[in-house]
Amino acid sequence: MTQLMREFEQAERRRRRSILFVVLACLTGVGVWLTAPLGIVELTRGSAIGWMLVACGAVLLAATVLLIVAVVRSRAVPESLPGKANARFDEPQASQDPRGGYSMVGTQLGSH
Protein backbone atom coordinates (compact mmCIF):
# COMPACT_ATOMS: atom_id res chain seq x y z
CA MET A 1 0.00 0.00 0.00
CA THR A 2 2.89 2.37 0.60
CA GLN A 3 3.99 2.09 -3.05
CA LEU A 4 0.49 3.10 -4.16
CA MET A 5 0.48 6.09 -1.82
CA ARG A 6 3.94 7.10 -3.02
CA GLU A 7 2.77 7.01 -6.65
CA PHE A 8 -0.32 9.01 -5.72
CA GLU A 9 1.81 11.66 -3.99
CA GLN A 10 4.11 11.87 -7.02
CA ALA A 11 1.13 12.35 -9.32
CA GLU A 12 -0.27 15.00 -7.00
CA ARG A 13 3.07 16.87 -6.92
CA ARG A 14 3.29 16.66 -10.72
CA ARG A 15 -0.24 18.06 -11.02
CA ARG A 16 0.53 20.96 -8.65
CA ARG A 17 3.78 21.72 -10.46
CA SER A 18 2.04 21.81 -13.82
CA ILE A 19 -0.65 24.14 -12.45
CA LEU A 20 2.07 26.44 -11.09
CA PHE A 21 3.86 26.43 -14.45
CA VAL A 22 0.61 27.26 -16.29
CA VAL A 23 -0.08 30.20 -13.97
CA LEU A 24 3.48 31.48 -14.33
CA ALA A 25 3.33 31.09 -18.12
CA CYS A 26 0.10 33.12 -18.21
CA LEU A 27 1.61 35.85 -16.04
CA THR A 28 4.77 36.10 -18.11
CA GLY A 29 2.66 36.12 -21.27
CA VAL A 30 0.69 39.07 -19.93
CA GLY A 31 4.02 40.72 -19.07
CA VAL A 32 5.19 40.31 -22.68
CA TRP A 33 1.89 41.69 -23.93
CA LEU A 34 2.28 44.76 -21.73
CA THR A 35 6.00 45.52 -22.07
CA ALA A 36 6.97 44.72 -25.67
CA PRO A 37 4.41 46.91 -27.51
CA LEU A 38 4.98 49.78 -25.08
CA GLY A 39 8.73 49.43 -25.61
CA ILE A 40 8.27 49.56 -29.38
CA VAL A 41 6.17 52.71 -29.06
CA GLU A 42 8.83 54.29 -26.85
CA LEU A 43 11.52 53.32 -29.38
CA THR A 44 9.64 55.09 -32.16
CA ARG A 45 9.54 58.22 -29.99
CA GLY A 46 13.31 58.03 -29.50
CA SER A 47 13.23 57.24 -25.80
CA ALA A 48 16.01 55.14 -24.27
CA ILE A 49 13.57 53.40 -21.94
CA GLY A 50 12.14 51.68 -25.03
CA TRP A 51 15.23 49.49 -25.37
CA MET A 52 14.87 48.35 -21.77
CA LEU A 53 11.17 47.56 -22.24
CA VAL A 54 11.80 45.62 -25.46
CA ALA A 55 14.61 43.65 -23.77
CA CYS A 56 12.37 42.93 -20.79
CA GLY A 57 9.64 41.79 -23.18
CA ALA A 58 12.08 39.47 -24.96
CA VAL A 59 13.21 37.94 -21.65
CA LEU A 60 9.60 37.45 -20.59
CA LEU A 61 8.79 35.85 -23.96
CA ALA A 62 11.67 33.39 -23.52
CA ALA A 63 10.44 32.61 -20.00
CA THR A 64 6.92 32.04 -21.32
CA VAL A 65 8.16 29.59 -23.95
CA LEU A 66 10.30 27.73 -21.41
CA LEU A 67 7.38 27.46 -18.97
CA ILE A 68 5.07 26.12 -21.68
CA VAL A 69 7.67 23.51 -22.62
CA ALA A 70 8.05 22.59 -18.94
CA VAL A 71 4.27 22.12 -18.61
CA VAL A 72 4.14 19.86 -21.66
CA ARG A 73 7.08 17.80 -20.45
CA SER A 74 5.69 17.43 -16.94
CA ARG A 75 2.37 16.15 -18.28
CA ALA A 76 3.99 13.57 -20.57
CA VAL A 77 4.10 10.43 -18.45
CA PRO A 78 4.84 7.08 -20.08
CA GLU A 79 2.14 4.45 -19.67
CA SER A 80 4.56 1.62 -19.02
CA LEU A 81 7.97 1.65 -17.44
CA PRO A 82 11.04 0.87 -19.56
CA GLY A 83 11.56 -2.87 -19.80
CA LYS A 84 8.03 -3.61 -18.66
CA ALA A 85 5.63 -4.86 -21.32
CA ASN A 86 2.51 -2.82 -21.99
CA ALA A 87 -0.41 -5.18 -21.40
CA ARG A 88 -2.71 -3.51 -23.95
CA PHE A 89 -0.22 -3.47 -26.81
CA ASP A 90 -1.03 -5.74 -29.77
CA GLU A 91 -4.27 -7.06 -28.31
CA PRO A 92 -7.30 -6.62 -30.54
CA GLN A 93 -10.39 -5.18 -28.93
CA ALA A 94 -13.74 -6.37 -30.19
CA SER A 95 -16.44 -3.82 -30.81
CA GLN A 96 -18.83 -3.32 -27.91
CA ASP A 97 -21.66 -2.51 -30.33
CA PRO A 98 -23.97 -5.57 -30.63
CA ARG A 99 -25.37 -4.41 -33.98
CA GLY A 100 -23.53 -5.68 -37.02
CA GLY A 101 -22.05 -3.40 -39.64
CA TYR A 102 -22.55 -3.22 -43.38
CA SER A 103 -21.24 -6.29 -45.23
CA MET A 104 -21.78 -7.90 -48.59
CA VAL A 105 -21.88 -11.69 -48.71
CA GLY A 106 -19.01 -13.21 -50.62
CA THR A 107 -16.98 -10.01 -51.05
CA GLN A 108 -15.16 -10.26 -47.69
CA LEU A 109 -15.93 -6.60 -47.04
CA GLY A 110 -17.44 -5.29 -43.85
CA SER A 111 -17.88 -6.93 -40.48
CA HIS A 112 -18.43 -10.66 -40.05
Secondary structure per residue as TSV (DSSP state, phi and psi in degrees):
chain	resnum	aa	ss	phi	psi
A	1	M	-	360.0	-28.6
A	2	T	H	-68.1	-34.0
A	3	Q	H	-63.7	-41.5
A	4	L	H	-63.4	-43.0
A	5	M	H	-66.6	-36.9
A	6	R	H	-64.4	-42.9
A	7	E	H	-65.3	-38.1
A	8	F	H	-63.9	-43.3
A	9	E	H	-65.1	-37.9
A	10	Q	H	-64.2	-42.4
A	11	A	H	-64.6	-38.6
A	12	E	H	-66.9	-42.2
A	13	R	H	-63.3	-41.1
A	14	R	H	-63.5	-39.9
A	15	R	H	-66.0	-43.3
A	16	R	H	-64.4	-40.5
A	17	R	H	-64.3	-41.3
A	18	S	H	-67.9	-35.8
A	19	I	H	-64.2	-42.2
A	20	L	H	-62.6	-42.4
A	21	F	H	-64.6	-38.2
A	22	V	H	-65.0	-43.8
A	23	V	H	-63.9	-44.3
A	24	L	H	-65.0	-38.2
A	25	A	H	-63.7	-40.0
A	26	C	H	-65.0	-42.7
A	27	L	H	-65.5	-42.5
A	28	T	H	-69.4	-32.4
A	29	G	H	-63.7	-40.9
A	30	V	H	-65.1	-37.9
A	31	G	H	-61.6	-41.1
A	32	V	H	-63.4	-43.9
A	33	W	H	-62.8	-31.4
A	34	L	H	-86.9	-36.8
A	35	T	H	-88.0	-43.1
A	36	A	H	-63.7	-49.7
A	37	P	H	-63.7	-38.0
A	38	L	H	-65.2	-38.2
A	39	G	H	-64.3	-38.8
A	40	I	H	-65.9	-40.1
A	41	V	H	-63.4	-42.9
A	42	E	H	-66.1	-33.7
A	43	L	H	-65.7	-38.6
A	44	T	H	-68.5	-25.3
A	45	R	H	-82.4	-11.2
A	46	G	T	91.0	14.2
A	47	S	-	-84.8	141.7
A	48	A	T	-74.1	-23.4
A	49	I	H	-66.2	-21.3
A	50	G	H	-61.4	-39.2
A	51	W	H	-63.3	-39.6
A	52	M	H	-68.0	-39.6
A	53	L	H	-68.0	-39.9
A	54	V	H	-66.2	-41.1
A	55	A	H	-64.2	-41.3
A	56	C	H	-63.9	-40.3
A	57	G	H	-63.6	-38.8
A	58	A	H	-66.7	-40.7
A	59	V	H	-65.0	-42.4
A	60	L	H	-65.6	-36.0
A	61	L	H	-64.1	-43.2
A	62	A	H	-63.0	-40.0
A	63	A	H	-65.2	-38.4
A	64	T	H	-62.4	-45.4
A	65	V	H	-63.4	-43.8
A	66	L	H	-63.4	-39.0
A	67	L	H	-67.9	-38.5
A	68	I	H	-64.8	-42.0
A	69	V	H	-63.4	-39.8
A	70	A	H	-63.9	-38.5
A	71	V	H	-64.5	-44.9
A	72	V	H	-64.2	-42.0
A	73	R	H	-68.7	-34.6
A	74	S	H	-73.6	-24.6
A	75	R	H	-85.7	-16.6
A	76	A	-	-82.0	101.8
A	77	V	-	-118.3	126.2
A	78	P	-	-66.0	146.0
A	79	E	S	-74.6	-35.1
A	80	S	S	-125.4	151.2
A	81	L	-	-75.7	154.9
A	82	P	T	-59.9	134.1
A	83	G	T	87.6	-11.7
A	84	K	S	-103.8	128.5
A	85	A	-	-68.9	141.9
A	86	N	-	-83.6	120.4
A	87	A	T	-64.9	-29.7
A	88	R	T	-90.3	-3.4
A	89	F	T	-74.7	134.7
A	90	D	T	65.8	21.1
A	91	E	-	-110.8	119.3
A	92	P	-	-68.6	145.7
A	93	Q	-	-115.9	121.4
A	94	A	-	-71.8	151.4
A	95	S	-	-66.9	140.0
A	96	Q	S	-85.4	-5.7
A	97	D	-	-81.7	119.7
A	98	P	-	-74.1	-17.8
A	99	R	S	-78.2	139.1
A	100	G	-	-76.6	161.6
A	101	G	-	-95.3	-174.4
A	102	Y	-	-74.6	130.2
A	103	S	E	-149.6	151.2
A	104	M	E	-114.9	127.8
A	105	V	T	-64.0	131.5
A	106	G	T	87.9	-13.8
A	107	T	T	-95.7	-11.8
A	108	Q	T	65.5	24.3
A	109	L	E	-106.4	147.4
A	110	G	E	90.5	-169.4
A	111	S	-	-89.5	153.9
A	112	H	-	-103.7	360.0
